[in-house]
Amino acid sequence: MQTTTPTIDVHTHYVPKGWPDLEEATGGTGPWPWLRVENEREAMIMVGSSEFRPLSANAWHADERLEQMDADGIDIQVVSPTPLFFSYARDAGEATRVAKIFNDLALEICEPAGDRLVPFAQVPLQDTDAACRELDRCIDNGHRGVEIGNHVGDRDLDDDAIVTFLQHCADRDVPVFVHPWDMPNTVRTNRWMAQWLVGMPAETHLSILSLVLGGGFDRLPESLRICFAHGGGSFPYWVGRMDNAWRGRPDLVATSEHPPSHYLDRFSVDSVVFSEPALRLLVDTMGAERIMLGSDYPYPLGEQPSGRLIRTAEFLTEREREAVLSRNAVKFLGLDLAHDVERAHGARELVPGGEELTRWS
């Protein structure tokens, strides 16, 4: 199989190998995240005295990422913040200082890889003006887009202030990646990683639904490029139920101009669904032109190797496969192939299985 566009993974994360003491840097009281470095290749994210997540060097080391990308046949990764650092519950000034620290470190991590690692910024979404200022600073300094959480406290994405920020992204032609975070922490969800296995899909479902039924999409321009993580969560599976409720209980549900299925062409999703039947449902619901390769690299719940499901799915046509691996993300990111791709990694390589690909020739 040959492709004339780069294979792009739109959903990966980074964590720097250390950062300034956030209590000292922000003036805000803890507990704050910090990194306990075990050795050159291993570390543990801590929150106060509690362990949060183990890491390997591929979270911060460009060469480690590039080596794995070459092994997986990935040309470009979008590198987004780890949601733990959003700091939405903090004072806006504190969150702004945290965002600046991590956004600047993201540029340092991505710089050695040239255009193969594409940094996305974080912003203090609890303060619209501050969020817009930090977005502008980051885009002017080299970030390609922005990752936001799917809510700020009890405010969903249809909140007027968040819609104003999304409008600013559309005005600046900046792509937005929405990642679930801050899932409900209860006795029932603390078993078996249920916050991640149940809470994350539900959070993403709710955030898309809020943009639909809350009138967010009705107020925002169609030019907004917005993508939701993890295949859109449970939303694609329940579109029929939501349409039925929109028609059957218009007194409660028909708060948008159109039923939910009307808005499927207003957003994209990534491909992190792990099974061919789930990917088929996603393609049948969203259309192949609204799905982009995502892996959640480098975390254990991500797809390994990146892109395996898309490359092996028997039901995809070759045109659909190329769209999901390449063309859709090129459009989402606003890549100028004649300029950007020539400066990135563009040689012949071997992908798993020994098949040779011609990169962007």
N, C-alpha and C positions, 0 to 999 in steps of 0.2 A: 504494500500500500504506500503510495506517495501522497504527500500533502504539500500544498504551495503556501500554507500559512503555518505559523508556529503553534505547537501544542501548548496550551495555556491552562494552568491550574489556578482558578480564581479564589480558592479557599485554603490558605495556609496561614500559620501564625508564627510569631517570633517572640522570644524573651531575651533581653540583653543579658550578658554575663556580668550582672551587677549594675547598680544605679545609686545615685546619691541617697543618703538617709532622708526619707520622705517627710518624716516629722520635722527634721531640721530645715528641709528645703521649703516646706509649705507653711510651717508654723501651726499645723493642725495636730491634734493629739491622736495617738494610735488607737487600735493596732493598724500598722501599715504593712504592706507586702515588702519583703526583703529576700535576698537570695543567699542561701547557705551553700557555698561552693564546697563540694566534697573532694574534687580533684579536677584535673584538666578537662575531663570529659563528662563529669556528672555534677549535678547540683539539685537543690531542693528549693522550690518556692515556699517561703514561710509567710504566714500572716500572724504577726505577733510571735507567739511561742508555738503556734500550731502549724503542722506540715500541711501544705496545700497540694503540691504536685511535683513529682520528680521530673527532671529534665536531663537530656543529653546535649552534647555540643552542637547537634544539628539545630537547636533552637536559636543559636546566636552566631554560628560560624558559617560564613558564606561558602567556604570550600566544601564543608560537609554537605550542605544543601545541594550544591552543584553536582557533587559526585553522585548523590542519590537521584537527582533529577536526570542526569545522563543515563543512569541505570534503568530508570522508569520511562525514558523517552519523553521527558517534559522539557520544553524549551524555556518557558517563562513561568514563574510563580508570582502571584499576587501575595504579598506578605503583609498581613494585618495584625493589629494588636491582639493580645490575649485579653478577653473581656474583664478579667479580674481587675485590671488597671483603669477601667473607665472612671471610677470614682464619682459616679453620678449622685451618690448619697452625701457627698461632701459639700462644703461651701464651694461656690463657683470659683472663687479665687484660688482655693487649694487645688481644685480639679484642673484649672487652667495651667497651674504650674506643673502638675503631674503630666498633663498632656504634652506640654512643651518638652519636658525631660525625655519622655518615651518617644515622641515624634522625632526629636533630634537623634536619639540613639538608633532609631529605625533606619535613618539615612546612613548612619555609620555602618550598620550591619549590611545594608544592601549595596553600598558603594563599591566594594571590591568585585562584585559580580556584574558590573555594568548594567545593561538593560534587561538582564535575565531575571533579576529580582525587582519587582515593582512595589514600592512601599505605599501602603494606605495609612492614613492618619487616624488618630482619635481626637475627639473634641469634647469640651465640657457641655454636654447637651442640655444640662439643667438650666443653662443661661444662653438664650438664643444669640444675643449680641456677642458674647464671648466665644460661643461656638463658631459663629461666622467669621470672627476675626482670626481665630486659630486655624480654621480651614483655609482662609486666604493666605495666611503666613506659610502654611505647609505646602499648598499648591504652588505658590511662588518659589518655594525652596526646593521643589523636586518631587513631592508626593504626587501620585497619580489620582488618588481617590480617597474616600473616607469610609471607615467602618464605624457603625453606631450600634448600640444595643437596641433591643426591640421595645424598650419602655424606659421611662424615668420615674421610678416610684410607681404611683398609681396613674401616671399619665401615659397613655398609649400613643401610637404614632399619628393618630388623628388630632392630637392636641394642637391647638392653634399655634403655639410657640414652636413645636416640632415641625409642623407643616411649613411654618415660615423658614425654618432652617432648610428643609428639603427644597423649598422654592429657591433658596439661595444656591443650593447645589445645582439645581436645574439652570439657573441663570448663569452660573460659572461653568456649566457643562462638565460637572464633576460626577463620576459614578459613585453610587452609594451601596455598600454591602451591609446588610442587616444580620446581626448575629444574636441569638438568644442568650440571655444571661440572667442572673439573679432569680433562679427558679425557686418556687416555694420550698421552704425548708421545714418539713414536718416529720413526725415519727414515721408516718407511712412512706414518705419519699426518701428517707435516709437509708433504707435497705436497698441492696443490689444496685447501687448507683441509679436509683429510680429518678432522681432529679435530672439526670442526663438522658435516661432511656424513655421516660414519660414526660417529664417537665419540659425538656427542650423542644420536642415536637409540638407540645401544646402551646408553649410560649410563641413559637413562630406562627402557628395557626392563628392565635389570637391577634398578633400584630398585623398580619395581612388582613384579617377580618375587620380590624379597626380602621384601616385605610379604606376599606370598601364601605362598610355600614356607617362609619363615622364621617363619610363624605370626603375623606382625604384625597382620594383619587379624583373625585369630582372637582376639587379645588386646585389640584396640581396639574401642571402642563404634561402633555403626553411625552414631551422631550426628556422628562426625568428618567434617568437610567438607574434602576434600583433592583438589587438582587437579594434574595433571601437564602439563608444557609440551610443545609440539610434537606434539600429537596422541597423546601417550603413547609417542612414539618408535616403535620397531619392535614393541612388545608387541602391539597389536591385530592385526597381520598374522599373528602366530605363535601365537595362542591355541590353535588346533587342534593344533599340534605339541606344545605344552606339556601339553595335556590327554592327548594320546596317550602322552607320556612318563610322566605321572603314573600312568596305568593300566598301561603296559607295563613300567616300571621302578619299581615301588612301593618297592623296597628303597632307592632313591636319591632319588626325586623325590616320592613321596607323603608329604611331611612336613607338609602342611597338612591341615586337617580335610576339605576339599573340593578338587576339581580347580580349576585356575586360572580356568576360565570361570565358576565359581560366584561369583567375587568382582568381576565386572565392574560390579556396581551399588554397589560400595563406594568408587568414586572417579570423578572427572571428568577430562576432558582438554580442551585448547584446540583450536582449529580450524586451527592453522598447518601445513597440509599441502599447500597451493598448487595442487592439481589436483582436478578433480571426481571422477575415479575413486577417488582416495585418500580424499576426503571421503565418498563413497558407502560404501567399505569401513568407514570409521570409524563411520558411522551404522548400517550393518548389524551391526557388532560390538558397539558400545557402546550404541546407541540414541540418538536425537536428544536425549533428556532428560539425557544425560551429557556433552554437548559444549557448549562456550561459545566465543564469538568471542574470538580472540586474534590479535595482529598482530606481536608482537616489535618494535613501534615504540620508538625511532626508528632502529633499526639496519638496515643494507643488506640483511641476509638476511631481513628481515621482509616481511610482505605489504603491498603498496602498490597502491591505497588500502586501508585497513583495511576488512575485511568484504566485499570484492568477491566472493570465492569463494562465500560463503554467499548473497549477494544474487543471484548469477547461476546457481547450481546448479539445473538444471532438474528434478532428481529430487525435491527437497525439496517437501513440501506447505507451504502458507502457515503452518499451525500449527507444523510442525517448524522452519521458518525463523525464526518469531518466538521459539520456544523457544531456539534457538541464539544469536540476536542479543540476546535480552533476558531472558526469564523465568528461564532456568537460572542466569544470573549474579545476578539479583535474589535468588534463593534462596541461592546460594552465599555471597553477601556479607552476607546477612541484612538487606537494605535494607527499611526501613519506607517504602513508597511514599507513604503519606499524609503523611509528615513529611519524609523525606530529599529526595524528588524535588521537592517544592514549593520547597525552598530552592535547588535547582540550576537549571541552564539549562533553561527549559521553554517556549520559544516555538516558533512555526512556523518551519521552516527548509527550505532546498532541499538535497537530497542530489545526488550526481553524476548527471547526466542530467536534472536539473530537476524531479524528482518531489517534491512537497511532502508532508512528514510532519507529523502532529500528535503533538507530544511529550507523552506521559503525560497526555492529556486524559481 
